[in-house]
Amino acid sequence: MIREIGVVMRKELKEMGVEGGGRRARLTPLVGLLVAGGLFPFNFGVRYVLPETMLLMGMLLPALFVLPIVADTFAGERERHTLETLLATRLPDRAILFGKLGAIVFYAFVLSVASLLLGVITVNVAHPEARPLLAPAAIYARTLIEIVLVATLMTGIGLLISLGASTVRQAQQRFSMVLLVPMLIPAVIGGLPARLREPIREMLASGRLTPARLLLGALVVLNVVILGIAMQRFQRSRLITA
């Protein structure tokens, strides 16, 4: 299975940014690097290396690189009439699914790490009086874990949407609507009964449950749920007849 997943990953990474988007698609990661590694850290200044900023970057960076490409996974192949060819191979269903997911997560992870490195260089060059501007190693390690989890979650959701979309545009529109859901979380939490909010507030105040731990725990749970749904939804016969 590992070998087959690697075959699909290599195929996806080779085609990423080439088919369907041309030069514009190939420029997307470069623009993302300039924004994430230059504009973001320049605006944050010396605050860029603070733990809370790194926590924010761990969410923003993978989103920046996953969003432009995830809708193309299945809907794009369906538009280009290459999905039937892929499904006609002897590759196992899960190898196709996890190969596509792994390629996008790897792509987003590499570019996110490059953005972090570029960002650290940017703030140190922009603020020579405060050098060296570096976050503790534990903060960087936590941020890398967060990047993997966020990239996996967003890719998993994107794969589910792309599976049921007939065009890339349709998949992108549906994905954009899904991204509005996190904005409702504060309102949902605020609407919880006091008896449910109070234990969470006490744990946060005591330090037993930090926002970072809460976020990472929620990401792990959501990833398990989304990937489980994706494995059940991915049915070769249904895709062939769609």
C-alpha positions as CSV (number, residue, x, y, z in Angstrom):
1,M,0.0,0.0,0.0
2,I,2.8,2.4,0.9
3,R,4.4,1.9,-2.6
4,E,1.1,2.6,-4.3
5,I,0.4,5.7,-2.2
6,G,3.9,6.9,-3.2
7,V,3.1,6.4,-6.9
8,V,0.0,8.5,-6.7
9,M,1.8,11.2,-4.7
10,R,4.6,11.4,-7.3
11,K,2.0,11.7,-10.0
12,E,0.1,14.5,-8.2
13,L,3.3,16.4,-7.3
14,K,4.4,16.2,-10.9
15,E,1.2,17.5,-12.2
16,M,0.5,20.1,-9.5
17,G,0.5,23.5,-11.0
18,V,1.0,22.3,-14.5
19,E,-2.4,21.0,-15.7
20,G,-5.4,23.2,-15.5
21,G,-3.7,26.4,-14.5
22,G,-0.7,26.9,-16.7
23,R,1.8,29.7,-15.7
24,R,-0.7,31.3,-13.4
25,A,-0.9,28.1,-11.3
26,R,2.9,27.8,-11.3
27,L,3.2,31.4,-9.9
28,T,0.7,30.7,-7.1
29,P,3.3,29.2,-4.7
30,L,5.8,32.0,-5.4
31,V,3.1,34.6,-4.6
32,G,2.2,32.7,-1.5
33,L,5.8,32.6,-0.4
34,L,6.1,36.4,-0.9
35,V,3.0,37.1,1.1
36,A,3.6,34.5,3.9
37,G,7.3,35.0,4.1
38,G,7.5,38.7,3.4
39,L,4.3,40.6,3.9
40,F,3.0,38.8,7.0
41,P,6.2,39.0,9.1
42,F,6.9,42.6,8.0
43,N,3.5,43.6,9.2
44,F,3.8,41.7,12.5
45,G,7.3,43.1,13.1
46,V,9.1,41.8,16.3
47,R,5.8,40.2,17.3
48,Y,6.2,37.6,14.6
49,V,8.2,35.3,16.8
50,L,5.7,35.4,19.7
51,P,4.0,32.1,20.6
52,E,0.5,33.5,19.8
53,T,1.7,34.7,16.3
54,M,3.3,31.3,15.6
55,L,-0.1,29.7,16.6
56,L,-1.8,31.9,14.1
57,M,0.8,31.2,11.4
58,G,0.3,27.5,11.9
59,M,-3.3,28.0,10.7
60,L,-2.8,30.6,8.0
61,L,0.2,29.2,6.2
62,P,-1.2,25.7,5.2
63,A,-4.6,27.4,4.3
64,L,-2.8,29.7,2.0
65,F,-1.2,26.8,0.1
66,V,-4.0,24.2,0.2
67,L,-6.9,26.5,-0.9
68,P,-5.7,27.1,-4.5
69,I,-5.2,23.5,-5.4
70,V,-7.4,21.2,-3.3
71,A,-10.6,21.7,-5.4
72,D,-8.8,20.3,-8.4
73,T,-8.1,16.9,-6.9
74,F,-11.1,15.0,-8.3
75,A,-13.2,17.7,-9.9
76,G,-10.3,18.8,-12.0
77,E,-9.6,15.3,-13.2
78,R,-13.3,14.9,-14.0
79,E,-13.2,18.1,-16.1
80,R,-10.0,17.0,-17.9
81,H,-11.5,13.4,-18.5
82,T,-8.5,11.8,-16.8
83,L,-10.4,10.5,-13.7
84,E,-11.6,7.5,-15.6
85,T,-8.0,6.6,-16.6
86,L,-6.9,6.9,-13.0
87,L,-9.7,4.8,-11.7
88,A,-9.1,2.1,-14.3
89,T,-5.7,1.3,-12.9
90,R,-5.1,-1.5,-10.4
91,L,-4.2,1.0,-7.7
92,P,-6.3,0.4,-4.5
93,D,-8.9,3.0,-3.6
94,R,-7.2,4.1,-0.5
95,A,-3.9,4.5,-2.3
96,I,-5.6,6.9,-4.7
97,L,-7.3,8.8,-1.8
98,F,-4.3,9.0,0.5
99,G,-1.9,9.6,-2.4
100,K,-3.8,12.7,-3.4
101,L,-4.1,13.8,0.2
102,G,-0.4,13.1,1.0
103,A,0.7,15.1,-2.1
104,I,-1.2,18.2,-1.1
105,V,-0.2,18.0,2.6
106,F,3.5,17.5,1.6
107,Y,3.3,20.5,-0.8
108,A,1.6,22.7,1.8
109,F,4.0,21.6,4.6
110,V,7.2,22.3,2.5
111,L,5.9,25.8,1.4
112,S,4.7,26.6,4.9
113,V,8.1,25.7,6.4
114,A,9.9,27.8,3.7
115,S,7.6,30.7,4.6
116,L,8.4,30.4,8.3
117,L,12.1,30.4,7.5
118,L,11.8,33.4,5.1
119,G,9.6,35.1,7.7
120,V,12.3,34.8,10.4
121,I,14.9,36.2,8.0
122,T,12.6,39.0,7.0
123,V,11.9,40.2,10.6
124,N,15.6,40.0,11.5
125,V,16.6,42.0,8.5
126,A,13.8,44.6,9.1
127,H,14.7,44.9,12.8
128,P,18.5,44.7,13.1
129,E,18.3,46.5,16.5
130,A,16.3,43.6,18.0
131,R,18.3,40.7,16.6
132,P,18.3,37.8,17.0
133,L,14.5,37.4,16.8
134,L,13.8,33.8,17.3
135,A,11.0,31.8,18.9
136,P,11.9,28.9,21.3
137,A,12.5,25.6,19.6
138,A,9.4,24.1,21.3
139,I,7.2,26.8,19.7
140,Y,8.6,25.9,16.2
141,A,8.0,22.2,16.9
142,R,4.4,22.9,17.9
143,T,3.9,25.1,14.9
144,L,5.1,22.3,12.5
145,I,2.7,19.8,14.1
146,E,-0.1,22.4,13.8
147,I,0.8,22.9,10.1
148,V,0.5,19.2,9.4
149,L,-2.8,18.9,11.2
150,V,-4.4,21.9,9.6
151,A,-3.1,21.0,6.1
152,T,-4.5,17.4,6.6
153,L,-7.9,18.7,7.8
154,M,-8.3,21.2,5.0
155,T,-7.2,18.7,2.4
156,G,-9.5,16.1,3.7
157,I,-12.5,18.5,3.6
158,G,-11.5,19.6,0.1
159,L,-11.2,16.0,-1.1
160,L,-14.7,15.3,0.2
161,I,-16.1,18.4,-1.6
162,S,-14.2,17.7,-4.8
163,L,-15.5,14.1,-4.9
164,G,-19.0,15.3,-5.2
165,A,-18.4,18.3,-7.5
166,S,-18.7,18.2,-11.2
167,T,-16.4,21.2,-11.9
168,V,-13.5,22.9,-10.1
169,R,-15.5,26.1,-9.8
170,Q,-18.3,24.3,-8.1
171,A,-15.9,22.7,-5.7
172,Q,-14.2,26.0,-4.9
173,Q,-17.6,27.6,-4.2
174,R,-18.6,24.9,-1.8
175,F,-15.3,24.9,-0.1
176,S,-15.6,28.7,0.4
177,M,-18.9,28.2,2.1
178,V,-17.4,25.5,4.4
179,L,-14.7,27.9,5.5
180,L,-17.3,30.3,6.9
181,V,-18.2,27.7,9.6
182,P,-15.1,28.5,11.8
183,M,-16.4,32.1,12.0
184,L,-19.5,30.8,13.8
185,I,-17.5,29.0,16.5
186,P,-17.3,32.0,18.9
187,A,-21.0,32.5,18.6
188,V,-21.7,28.8,19.3
189,I,-19.4,28.8,22.3
190,G,-21.0,32.0,23.6
191,G,-24.4,30.4,23.3
192,L,-23.5,27.4,25.4
193,P,-25.0,27.2,28.9
194,A,-22.9,28.6,31.7
195,R,-22.5,25.1,33.3
196,L,-20.7,24.0,30.1
197,R,-18.6,27.1,29.6
198,E,-17.4,27.4,33.2
199,P,-15.2,24.2,33.3
200,I,-13.5,25.2,30.1
201,R,-12.9,28.7,31.4
202,E,-11.5,27.3,34.7
203,M,-9.1,25.0,32.8
204,L,-7.8,27.8,30.6
205,A,-7.3,30.0,33.7
206,S,-5.5,27.3,35.6
207,G,-3.1,26.6,32.7
208,R,-4.1,22.9,32.5
209,L,-5.7,23.5,29.1
210,T,-3.9,26.1,27.0
211,P,-5.4,27.5,23.7
212,A,-2.6,25.7,21.8
213,R,-3.4,22.3,23.5
214,L,-7.1,22.8,22.9
215,L,-6.5,23.7,19.2
216,L,-4.2,20.7,18.6
217,G,-6.6,18.3,20.3
218,A,-9.5,19.6,18.3
219,L,-7.5,19.2,15.1
220,V,-6.6,15.6,15.9
221,V,-10.3,14.7,16.5
222,L,-11.5,16.5,13.4
223,N,-8.9,14.9,11.2
224,V,-9.9,11.4,12.4
225,V,-13.6,12.2,11.7
226,I,-13.0,13.7,8.3
227,L,-10.6,11.0,7.1
228,G,-13.0,8.3,8.3
229,I,-15.8,9.9,6.3
230,A,-13.5,10.3,3.2
231,M,-12.6,6.6,3.3
232,Q,-16.3,5.6,3.4
233,R,-17.3,8.1,0.7
234,F,-14.5,7.2,-1.7
235,Q,-16.1,4.5,-3.9
236,R,-14.6,3.8,-7.3
237,S,-17.8,2.5,-8.8
238,R,-19.7,5.6,-7.8
239,L,-17.0,7.9,-9.3
240,I,-16.9,6.0,-12.6
241,T,-20.6,6.2,-13.1
242,A,-20.8,9.9,-11.9
